[in-house]
């Protein structure tokens, strides 16, 4: 049995009507995906370039799937042709990468003419993403931070630092200690939770005033630490 007989019938060679329907569906799906992306990223800047890229990607991938059809030779040839493309823009948020794959998969479904998968798949995933956003799933815990500071290693100063930590922090757990600048400073990393989040600036100011202190950083629970 021909293994390609198991693939969804997409009418190759495609008629002009089928081509228009597939690309139009990919466009509509791209609009839906970008709308969900914007709704679930209300609290941070949204890149207009990424929004347009998701829509274009859905349509282009749909067109690519129509070009490939059921031909392995076309598939390998297209992979070789597209391998010359280099994307040098760094994607800073993992969610952006996930939406790129979402747009890619939806465009593939539309391109091969699998309309139920394209429509229902996009709809179900979009509803689930909106639900996760509505219940604030994955929201970082309030008042939890990664504290990083560098200081000259002196026992007297360590006692002062410990007193400040006990004053402002409900919990502080030391994660790591390492020497920096050829042993001139020691770098401390703590997982901490503030007693009162309104005292954050006072805490940083008091800690920075300790003799021998250098570079005090407080990172929210969902932020990437600096190298």
trRosetta pair geometry for C-beta under 8 A, 3 or more apart (Angstrom, degrees):
i j d omega theta_ij theta_ji phi_ij phi_ji
1 5 6.2 -94 172 39 95 134
2 5 4.6 100 79 -23 93 103
3 6 6.4 -42 -178 16 51 110
4 7 5.2 -27 -168 6 64 119
4 70 4.4 84 -164 -167 140 126
7 10 7.7 -48 137 -7 106 102
7 70 6.0 178 52 -105 156 107
7 112 7.6 -103 178 -170 107 127
8 112 5.9 97 64 142 118 109
8 113 6.2 -162 122 83 119 92
8 114 5.0 130 30 -80 173 94
9 113 7.4 -65 104 95 48 139
10 14 7.1 -37 139 -83 88 102
10 18 7.7 130 170 176 72 137
10 66 7.7 -143 147 -112 134 71
10 69 7.3 -158 75 -133 124 69
10 112 5.1 -107 -78 -180 146 56
10 113 3.6 159 -127 20 86 131
10 114 7.8 -54 -85 -38 104 66
11 14 5.5 83 104 -109 98 62
11 15 6.7 -51 150 1 133 86
11 18 5.4 -144 81 -100 142 169
11 113 6.6 125 17 -82 96 166
12 69 4.3 85 -112 -139 154 123
12 70 6.4 -154 32 4 155 97
13 69 8.0 -45 -98 -97 51 145
14 18 4.4 -128 -164 86 98 124
14 19 5.2 117 127 -57 130 85
14 22 7.6 -47 -150 -2 152 140
14 66 5.9 -31 -10 -157 151 114
15 18 4.8 96 54 7 77 102
15 19 7.1 -137 96 -5 41 87
16 19 5.6 -52 -149 35 34 115
16 20 6.4 33 155 -18 66 105
17 20 5.9 -57 -151 37 31 109
17 21 6.2 30 153 -19 66 108
18 21 5.6 -53 -143 37 32 112
18 22 6.2 32 158 -20 66 107
18 113 6.9 -17 -167 -98 113 119
19 22 6.0 -56 -147 36 27 109
19 23 6.4 15 161 -8 64 110
19 66 6.6 93 -116 -161 81 162
20 23 6.2 -61 -144 43 27 103
20 24 5.9 26 159 -19 65 114
21 24 5.8 -60 -142 40 25 110
21 25 6.1 26 159 -20 63 108
22 25 5.9 -56 -148 35 26 109
22 26 6.4 26 153 -18 62 107
22 62 5.4 173 153 172 97 120
22 63 8.0 137 114 -78 117 51
22 66 6.2 124 106 -65 161 129
22 110 5.4 134 -165 154 70 83
22 111 5.7 82 178 -115 124 36
22 113 6.3 -61 -92 -79 114 67
23 26 5.5 -52 -149 37 34 114
23 27 6.4 39 150 -23 65 103
23 59 5.5 49 -156 -147 83 93
23 62 5.8 161 -99 103 53 134
23 63 6.4 34 -94 -67 104 91
23 110 7.8 124 -84 139 19 123
24 27 5.5 -51 -150 32 33 114
24 28 6.5 32 152 -17 66 103
25 28 5.7 -52 -147 37 34 110
25 29 6.2 34 153 -18 66 106
25 62 7.6 161 75 -127 87 154
25 110 4.4 -173 100 -140 109 120
25 115 6.7 -99 -136 -120 163 88
25 118 6.1 58 151 128 126 149
25 119 7.7 -73 -160 -66 117 88
26 29 5.7 -54 -146 39 30 113
26 30 6.3 37 152 -24 63 104
26 58 4.4 171 176 143 87 92
26 59 4.6 139 112 -93 124 51
26 61 7.4 -177 -147 65 136 80
26 62 3.7 -104 -68 -25 152 152
26 63 8.0 -114 38 -28 167 71
26 106 7.3 140 -133 125 68 87
26 107 4.9 58 -142 -125 115 74
26 110 4.1 178 -69 92 81 153
26 111 6.7 41 -71 -55 133 76
26 118 7.8 -77 -83 -156 60 139
27 30 5.6 -53 -151 32 31 114
27 31 6.7 33 150 -20 63 101
27 55 6.7 38 -143 -170 62 95
27 58 6.8 158 -82 97 27 119
27 59 5.5 32 -71 -76 75 113
28 31 5.6 -50 -153 32 35 113
28 32 6.6 35 149 -19 65 103
29 32 5.5 -52 -150 35 36 113
29 33 6.3 36 152 -20 67 105
29 58 5.4 -171 86 -163 101 146
29 103 7.8 144 125 -135 99 63
29 106 4.5 -167 157 156 139 129
29 107 7.1 -173 85 -70 133 56
29 110 6.1 -148 5 -47 145 138
29 118 6.1 -84 -76 175 147 99
29 119 7.8 -118 -86 -93 107 48
29 122 5.1 -124 -141 -93 101 164
30 33 5.7 -53 -145 36 32 111
30 34 6.3 25 158 -14 66 107
30 54 5.8 156 -156 127 89 77
30 55 3.6 111 150 -125 134 57
30 56 7.5 121 -147 -4 156 25
30 57 7.3 149 -114 59 118 70
30 58 3.6 -151 -68 28 103 144
30 59 6.5 -45 -27 -29 146 84
30 103 6.1 53 -114 -140 78 107
30 106 7.6 171 -65 97 56 130
30 107 7.4 38 -65 -73 98 100
31 34 6.0 -58 -146 40 28 106
31 35 6.3 32 154 -23 63 107
31 55 6.5 47 -62 -109 56 111
32 35 5.7 -56 -150 34 29 113
32 36 6.5 27 154 -15 64 105
32 122 5.8 82 94 157 141 126
32 123 7.8 -53 175 -83 153 58
32 126 6.0 -64 158 -85 107 156
33 36 5.9 -56 -151 37 31 109
33 37 6.3 36 149 -24 65 107
33 54 5.6 -138 105 161 120 128
33 55 7.9 179 61 -77 105 59
33 58 7.0 162 21 -61 140 136
33 99 6.5 138 171 -164 107 93
33 102 5.7 162 -139 118 126 116
33 103 5.2 159 119 -84 167 85
33 106 6.5 -162 -55 25 134 158
33 122 6.9 -84 -63 -149 90 110
33 126 7.2 -119 -96 -88 51 109
34 37 5.2 -48 -145 34 37 119
34 38 6.4 36 156 -19 66 102
34 51 4.9 84 -151 -153 125 80
34 54 5.1 156 -74 80 95 133
34 55 6.0 -27 -30 -52 138 94
35 38 5.9 -54 -149 36 30 108
35 39 6.3 27 154 -16 64 109
36 39 5.7 -57 -144 40 31 110
36 40 6.1 14 162 -6 67 113
36 126 4.6 -128 -76 -141 148 92
36 129 5.5 70 176 87 125 135
36 130 6.4 -98 -136 -57 96 93
37 40 6.4 -69 -144 45 23 98
37 41 6.1 -8 164 6 63 120
37 46 7.4 123 132 -141 97 123
37 50 7.9 -139 158 124 151 110
37 51 7.1 -175 87 -105 136 77
37 54 6.8 172 -16 -20 157 172
37 99 5.2 62 -98 -133 119 153
38 41 6.2 -76 -138 51 25 93
38 42 7.5 65 159 -75 60 65
38 46 5.7 33 -116 -126 76 167
38 51 7.2 34 -62 -106 106 120
39 42 6.7 -8 -165 -49 32 100
39 130 6.5 -1 110 -110 136 94
39 133 6.8 127 126 101 88 168
40 95 7.8 -143 117 -177 118 141
40 129 5.8 -63 -63 156 154 103
40 130 6.9 -120 -67 -95 105 51
40 132 7.7 32 -131 81 127 94
40 133 4.3 -125 -119 -78 87 143
41 44 5.6 -67 -176 55 89 93
41 46 5.4 119 105 -86 125 103
41 95 7.3 163 -80 113 115 144
46 50 7.4 -118 178 61 71 116
46 51 6.7 57 153 -51 108 114
47 50 3.9 75 82 6 112 107
47 51 6.8 -174 97 -12 61 80
47 96 7.9 34 28 -120 125 135
48 51 5.5 -50 -151 32 37 117
48 52 6.5 30 155 -12 68 104
49 52 6.1 -59 -151 41 30 105
49 53 6.1 34 151 -25 65 110
50 53 5.3 -53 -143 36 33 118
50 54 6.5 39 158 -25 66 99
50 96 6.1 -65 -149 -147 149 115
50 99 7.9 69 165 90 114 130
51 54 6.2 -54 -157 27 27 109
51 55 7.1 19 150 -10 60 105
52 55 5.8 -58 -154 38 38 109
52 56 6.1 33 153 -16 71 109
53 56 5.7 -57 -142 42 31 108
53 57 5.9 36 157 -27 66 109
53 100 7.6 -23 123 -110 115 95
54 57 5.7 -51 -142 33 26 115
54 58 6.7 32 156 -23 60 101
54 99 6.2 -39 -106 144 133 105
54 100 6.8 -118 -99 -101 84 53
54 103 4.4 -153 -159 -76 79 155
55 58 6.0 -52 -156 28 31 111
55 59 6.9 18 154 -8 63 107
55 103 7.7 -90 -59 -144 22 133
56 59 6.0 -65 -154 42 34 105
56 60 5.8 25 157 -16 72 114
57 60 5.9 -58 -135 42 28 106
57 61 5.9 26 166 -17 66 110
57 100 6.8 -46 134 -152 178 72
57 103 4.7 73 88 126 119 126
57 104 6.0 -55 156 -76 119 68
57 107 6.3 -132 131 -26 67 154
58 61 6.3 -61 -146 38 21 106
58 62 6.4 23 154 -20 59 110
58 103 4.9 -95 -61 -172 88 89
58 104 7.7 -121 -89 -77 53 24
58 106 5.8 -25 -126 91 107 103
58 107 3.9 -170 -153 -74 47 105
58 110 7.1 46 175 30 93 141
59 62 5.6 -56 -151 35 30 114
59 63 6.4 29 153 -18 65 105
59 107 6.6 -90 -22 -129 16 118
60 63 5.6 -54 -150 37 33 111
60 64 6.3 39 149 -24 66 103
60 107 7.1 4 61 -174 53 152
61 64 5.3 -48 -146 33 36 116
61 65 6.5 38 154 -20 65 101
61 103 7.7 137 14 134 139 76
61 104 5.5 150 -81 -145 165 60
61 107 3.4 91 71 112 113 133
61 108 5.6 -58 149 -58 117 66
61 111 6.2 -121 125 -29 65 141
62 65 5.9 -53 -152 33 31 110
62 66 6.7 29 150 -17 62 104
62 107 4.5 -110 -40 -172 80 80
62 108 7.2 -141 -86 -75 53 18
62 110 4.6 -34 -110 91 124 103
62 111 3.4 -174 -150 -69 51 91
63 66 5.6 -55 -153 36 36 112
63 67 6.5 39 148 -22 66 102
63 111 6.6 -100 -15 -118 18 117
64 67 5.5 -52 -152 32 34 113
64 68 6.4 31 153 -18 67 105
64 78 6.5 130 -160 179 99 148
64 111 6.7 -19 61 -146 61 163
65 68 5.7 -52 -144 37 34 110
65 107 7.5 165 -5 135 124 77
65 108 5.4 130 -65 -141 142 59
65 111 2.9 109 55 119 124 133
65 112 5.1 -82 160 -52 133 75
66 69 6.9 25 -177 -63 35 71
66 111 5.2 -120 -32 -169 78 90
66 112 7.9 -161 -71 -81 58 38
67 74 6.4 -163 137 172 78 130
67 78 6.6 121 107 -88 124 141
68 71 6.2 -151 179 56 55 82
68 74 4.8 169 -133 110 52 116
68 75 4.9 58 -146 -80 119 75
68 78 6.1 -80 -81 6 96 151
69 74 6.5 57 39 50 88 154
71 74 3.8 69 92 9 119 109
71 75 6.6 177 99 -15 64 82
72 75 5.4 -53 -151 33 37 116
72 76 6.4 30 156 -13 69 103
73 76 6.2 -57 -149 40 29 103
73 77 6.1 28 154 -17 64 112
74 77 5.6 -60 -144 42 30 112
74 78 6.0 29 159 -21 67 108
75 78 6.0 -58 -148 35 25 108
75 79 6.5 26 153 -19 62 105
76 79 5.6 -51 -147 34 34 113
76 80 6.5 33 155 -17 64 105
77 80 5.8 -57 -153 36 31 110
77 81 6.4 29 152 -18 66 107
78 81 5.5 -53 -145 37 35 111
78 82 6.1 23 159 -11 68 110
79 82 6.1 -62 -141 44 26 102
79 83 6.3 44 154 -43 62 101
80 83 5.7 -42 -150 9 30 119
81 84 7.0 -50 175 10 39 106
82 85 5.5 -34 -175 11 65 117
91 96 4.9 -156 -166 94 109 123
91 97 5.3 121 122 -64 152 87
91 100 7.4 -79 -105 -18 155 142
92 96 7.2 57 54 20 58 142
93 96 4.5 96 72 -6 91 103
93 97 7.6 -161 100 -4 55 80
94 97 5.5 -50 -158 32 45 114
94 98 6.5 47 146 -21 70 102
95 98 5.4 -51 -150 34 38 115
95 99 6.5 36 153 -17 68 103
96 99 5.8 -55 -149 37 33 108
96 100 6.5 39 149 -24 64 102
97 100 5.5 -50 -152 30 34 115
97 101 6.7 30 151 -13 65 103
98 101 5.9 -56 -153 38 34 108
98 102 6.3 41 146 -25 65 105
99 102 5.0 -45 -144 33 38 121
99 103 6.4 40 156 -18 66 101
100 103 5.9 -54 -151 37 29 109
100 104 6.3 33 149 -22 63 109
101 104 5.3 -52 -144 36 34 117
101 105 6.2 33 159 -18 68 104
102 105 6.2 -57 -147 36 25 105
102 106 6.3 21 157 -14 62 111
102 125 6.6 -177 -138 136 115 149
103 106 5.9 -58 -144 40 28 109
103 107 6.2 30 157 -20 64 109
104 107 5.9 -60 -151 36 26 111
104 108 6.6 28 152 -21 62 105
105 108 5.6 -52 -151 31 33 114
105 109 6.6 33 152 -19 65 102
105 121 7.6 -107 128 140 112 141
106 109 5.8 -52 -151 34 34 111
106 110 6.5 30 153 -15 65 106
106 118 5.9 95 -163 -146 71 77
106 121 6.8 -170 -102 97 80 113
106 122 5.0 64 -120 -80 127 111
107 110 5.8 -55 -146 40 33 109
107 111 6.0 35 155 -25 66 110
108 111 5.6 -57 -145 35 28 114
108 112 6.5 14 163 -8 65 107
109 112 6.5 -64 -148 40 26 98
109 114 4.8 -84 -163 73 77 105
109 115 7.9 135 149 -90 94 17
109 117 4.5 -133 -148 104 129 106
109 118 3.7 174 114 -75 115 80
109 121 6.3 167 -54 41 173 143
110 113 7.8 38 177 -72 33 24
110 114 7.7 -91 -71 56 20 66
110 115 7.4 55 -119 -101 60 57
110 118 4.4 98 -67 -123 71 152
114 117 4.2 2 136 31 115 119
114 118 6.1 135 93 -23 73 91
115 118 5.5 -57 -141 39 33 112
115 119 5.9 20 166 -11 70 111
116 119 6.2 -63 -140 43 25 101
116 120 5.5 -1 175 6 67 118
117 120 6.7 -59 -121 52 19 92
117 121 5.0 20 176 -19 60 126
118 121 6.3 -47 -119 40 10 109
118 122 6.3 6 167 -13 52 114
119 122 6.3 -64 -150 38 20 104
119 123 6.2 15 156 -16 61 114
120 123 5.5 -56 -141 40 31 113
120 124 6.0 29 162 -19 68 107
121 124 6.2 -55 -142 36 25 105
121 125 6.3 17 162 -10 62 111
122 125 6.2 -62 -145 43 26 106
122 126 6.0 27 159 -21 64 113
123 126 5.8 -60 -145 37 25 111
123 127 6.3 23 159 -17 64 107
124 127 5.9 -56 -149 36 29 109
124 128 6.4 25 155 -16 64 108
125 128 5.8 -58 -148 39 31 110
125 129 6.3 31 155 -20 66 107
126 129 5.8 -55 -148 36 30 111
126 130 6.4 28 154 -16 64 106
127 130 5.8 -56 -148 38 31 110
127 131 6.3 35 151 -22 65 105
128 131 5.5 -50 -148 34 33 115
128 132 6.5 36 153 -19 65 102
129 132 5.8 -50 -149 34 33 111
129 133 6.5 32 152 -16 63 106
130 133 5.6 -54 -148 39 33 112
130 134 6.2 38 151 -26 66 105
131 134 5.5 -52 -146 32 32 113
131 135 6.5 11 162 -2 66 106
132 135 6.4 -65 -145 46 27 96
132 137 4.2 -72 -160 38 80 129
132 138 7.3 24 175 7 110 109
133 136 7.4 24 -177 -79 34 38
133 137 7.6 -65 -58 29 22 87
136 139 4.2 -11 168 -25 99 134
140 144 6.6 -138 167 62 96 108
140 220 6.0 96 110 159 165 101
140 221 3.7 159 -161 70 120 113
140 222 4.1 -122 -56 -28 128 103
141 144 4.3 45 84 3 105 133
141 193 7.7 -42 121 -112 123 113
141 221 5.6 76 42 -26 77 169
142 197 6.7 -74 168 -54 93 148
143 170 7.8 37 144 21 135 123
143 193 5.2 61 124 -164 100 77
143 194 4.4 -120 -160 46 99 91
143 197 4.8 -114 -94 -72 90 106
144 191 7.4 -2 -170 -177 94 86
144 192 7.4 165 -151 89 51 45
144 193 5.1 -23 -96 -97 68 86
144 220 7.8 74 85 -165 65 57
144 221 4.3 38 95 -68 105 123
145 191 7.9 169 88 -154 42 47
145 192 5.4 -20 65 66 86 92
145 193 7.6 152 18 -92 71 36
145 194 7.1 47 4 -31 116 97
145 218 4.9 -6 177 -171 147 89
145 219 6.0 142 -166 69 83 43
145 220 6.1 -53 -109 -103 78 31
145 221 6.7 -95 -87 -54 32 66
146 175 7.8 -18 -142 -1 94 150
146 189 6.8 -12 -176 -166 96 93
146 190 7.4 155 -162 80 49 49
146 191 6.3 -29 -105 -101 65 60
146 192 7.6 137 -114 21 16 82
146 217 8.0 -8 104 114 85 95
146 218 7.5 151 74 -159 49 43
146 219 4.3 -14 56 60 100 104
146 221 7.5 128 -24 -103 84 42
146 223 7.6 -131 29 67 115 97
146 225 6.0 -74 106 -83 154 111
147 172 7.3 -23 29 -137 141 107
147 188 7.8 -9 114 112 93 92
147 189 7.2 154 84 -156 57 43
147 190 4.2 -11 61 60 107 100
147 191 7.7 -172 20 -82 83 11
147 192 4.8 32 -13 1 121 131
147 216 7.8 -23 -164 -166 87 82
147 217 7.4 153 -157 85 41 58
147 218 5.8 -11 -102 -105 69 73
148 187 6.8 3 -170 -176 92 98
148 188 7.2 173 -146 87 47 53
148 189 5.2 -5 -101 -105 83 75
148 190 7.7 -171 -70 24 41 68
148 215 7.6 -33 119 129 90 97
148 216 7.7 156 88 -156 53 38
148 217 4.5 -8 62 61 98 105
148 218 8.0 -172 26 -74 69 32
148 219 7.2 27 3 -3 109 108
148 225 7.0 104 -35 -147 146 116
148 226 8.0 -146 64 47 158 94
149 187 7.4 -179 95 -147 31 59
149 188 5.8 -9 61 55 76 95
149 207 6.5 -115 -86 157 160 124
149 213 6.4 -28 177 -157 124 95
149 214 7.3 136 -179 71 76 50
149 215 6.4 166 -142 95 55 64
149 216 4.5 0 -103 -106 108 68
149 217 7.0 -180 -72 22 59 65
150 180 6.1 -61 -125 50 130 134
150 185 4.3 37 175 157 108 138
150 186 6.9 166 -150 80 65 36
150 187 4.8 -28 -94 -95 86 73
150 188 7.6 168 -89 15 35 70
150 213 7.6 120 84 -168 52 50
150 214 4.3 -44 88 80 99 99
150 215 4.9 30 25 54 107 105
151 154 7.9 -93 144 24 105 84
151 157 6.3 -157 162 132 134 137
151 161 7.2 -143 8 -68 170 145
151 185 6.3 135 64 -154 13 94
151 186 6.3 -28 66 58 66 83
151 188 7.4 -12 21 3 101 112
151 210 6.9 -18 -120 103 138 120
151 212 4.9 74 -170 124 88 92
151 213 4.8 -28 -100 -106 104 50
151 214 6.1 168 -85 20 44 79
152 157 7.1 76 75 36 82 161
152 184 7.4 -50 -106 160 81 66
152 185 6.2 -69 -77 -109 48 68
152 186 7.7 88 -153 14 12 86
152 212 3.5 -96 36 -159 103 118
152 214 7.8 86 -29 -9 72 112
153 158 7.8 15 -154 -51 57 116
153 185 7.8 147 -27 -155 79 34
153 186 4.8 75 -68 -13 100 128
154 157 4.3 71 73 12 102 109
154 158 6.9 -171 88 -14 51 85
154 211 7.9 -29 53 99 147 100
154 212 5.9 148 14 -8 121 171
155 158 5.6 -54 -148 32 33 115
155 159 6.8 36 154 -22 64 100
156 159 5.9 -52 -159 28 34 112
156 160 7.0 31 146 -15 64 103
157 160 5.5 -52 -153 35 41 113
157 161 6.3 44 149 -21 69 103
157 210 5.8 109 -160 169 98 112
157 211 5.8 -119 -101 72 118 82
157 212 5.1 -50 -104 48 169 130
157 213 7.6 -169 -175 -53 129 80
158 161 5.5 -51 -147 36 34 114
158 162 6.3 37 153 -21 65 104
159 162 5.7 -52 -148 34 31 112
159 163 6.6 34 151 -21 63 103
160 163 5.7 -53 -153 32 33 113
160 164 6.7 32 150 -18 65 104
160 210 5.4 157 108 -127 126 113
160 211 8.0 67 51 28 159 82
161 164 5.7 -55 -152 35 34 110
161 165 6.4 35 151 -20 66 105
161 207 6.9 60 -131 -136 81 85
161 210 5.8 33 -74 -116 82 169
161 213 7.9 146 -88 -88 111 112
162 165 5.6 -51 -147 35 33 114
162 166 6.4 32 155 -17 65 106
163 166 5.9 -56 -148 38 30 110
163 167 6.4 35 151 -26 63 107
164 167 5.5 -54 -149 31 32 115
164 168 6.5 -3 167 6 67 110
164 203 7.2 128 168 -152 101 72
164 206 5.2 177 -135 123 125 118
164 207 5.5 158 134 -82 153 76
164 210 7.2 -105 -14 -57 149 124
165 168 6.9 -77 -144 48 23 86
165 169 5.1 -27 -176 24 66 129
165 172 4.9 -61 -177 13 119 167
165 190 7.6 -114 -129 -157 132 173
165 192 7.5 -117 -149 -118 97 130
166 169 6.9 -59 -96 52 16 87
167 206 7.8 -58 75 112 139 163
168 194 6.4 -40 157 -138 88 78
168 195 6.1 -149 179 20 38 105
168 196 7.8 -94 -155 42 71 79
168 199 5.7 -150 -138 117 103 127
168 202 7.3 -177 -104 96 130 95
168 203 4.1 126 -172 -103 168 114
168 206 7.5 164 -35 52 136 137
169 172 4.5 48 128 -45 154 108
169 192 5.0 -71 -133 -163 132 110
169 193 6.5 108 -163 69 83 47
169 194 6.3 -71 -111 -108 59 38
169 195 6.4 178 -142 -24 8 86
169 203 7.7 96 -51 -137 81 141
170 193 4.9 -48 60 97 102 98
170 194 6.8 46 2 119 93 18
170 195 4.7 134 -51 -83 86 67
171 191 7.8 -23 122 114 102 81
171 192 6.5 170 92 -151 64 46
171 193 4.5 32 45 34 98 106
172 190 5.1 -4 -169 -180 93 134
172 191 7.4 160 -152 82 45 47
172 192 4.5 1 -106 -108 80 92
172 193 7.8 -145 -65 27 54 59
173 190 6.4 143 70 -161 40 75
173 191 4.7 -14 61 59 99 96
173 192 7.5 -171 23 -74 62 50
174 177 7.0 -2 178 -43 121 98
174 188 6.7 -61 -135 -166 100 100
174 189 7.4 102 -163 80 60 54
174 190 5.5 -43 -99 -101 48 80
175 189 4.4 -56 62 107 110 101
175 190 6.3 177 1 -105 88 21
175 191 5.7 91 -52 -21 112 90
176 188 7.7 172 90 -151 53 40
176 189 4.7 17 50 44 85 117
177 186 6.1 -1 -171 179 98 108
177 187 7.0 160 -154 82 48 54
177 188 5.5 -7 -105 -104 81 68
177 189 7.5 -153 -69 22 42 75
178 186 7.3 162 85 -157 28 64
178 187 5.2 -15 64 56 78 101
179 182 7.9 -47 145 129 111 14
179 183 4.7 -3 179 -104 137 56
179 185 7.2 144 -159 84 59 46
179 186 5.8 -43 -101 -103 59 64
179 187 7.4 151 -120 12 8 83
180 184 7.4 -58 95 55 60 77
180 185 5.1 -26 66 74 92 97
180 186 7.4 139 18 -120 81 15
180 187 4.9 58 -15 -29 124 116
181 184 4.1 -54 107 42 110 111
181 185 5.2 53 37 19 119 97
185 214 5.8 -69 -121 47 148 138
194 197 5.0 117 85 -86 142 55
194 199 6.7 173 -170 62 120 92
194 200 6.3 -52 -100 -81 155 82
194 203 7.1 -123 -119 -25 107 159
195 199 7.2 -1 68 42 89 135
196 199 4.6 69 84 1 100 110
197 200 5.9 1 -174 -40 55 109
199 202 4.7 -55 -166 46 76 117
199 203 5.6 85 132 -32 87 97
200 203 5.7 -55 -150 32 29 113
200 204 6.6 24 156 -14 65 105
200 218 6.8 -173 -167 110 107 168
201 204 5.9 -54 -147 38 33 108
201 205 6.2 34 154 -20 66 108
202 205 5.6 -56 -146 38 31 112
202 206 6.2 28 158 -17 66 107
203 206 6.1 -57 -147 37 27 106
203 207 6.2 21 157 -14 63 111
203 218 8.0 79 95 -71 117 148
204 207 5.8 -59 -144 41 29 109
204 208 6.0 29 158 -21 66 110
204 216 5.6 158 -152 117 83 134
204 218 6.2 -97 -82 -15 116 127
205 208 5.9 -58 -145 37 27 110
205 209 6.5 28 155 -25 62 108
206 209 5.8 -57 -151 30 31 113
206 210 7.7 49 150 -39 58 88
207 210 6.1 -32 -168 -3 40 114
207 213 6.5 163 152 -146 65 156
207 216 5.2 125 107 -120 117 151
208 213 5.7 -170 -147 111 34 139
208 216 5.0 -111 -76 8 86 138
209 213 7.3 38 59 34 17 141
210 213 4.3 90 70 -36 90 125
213 216 6.6 6 168 -51 118 107
217 226 6.9 -103 -155 24 167 120
219 223 4.4 -131 -175 77 98 125
219 224 7.9 -101 -166 78 141 21
219 225 5.7 -137 3 -95 172 69
219 226 7.9 -169 -73 -6 134 81
220 223 4.7 96 56 -13 79 110
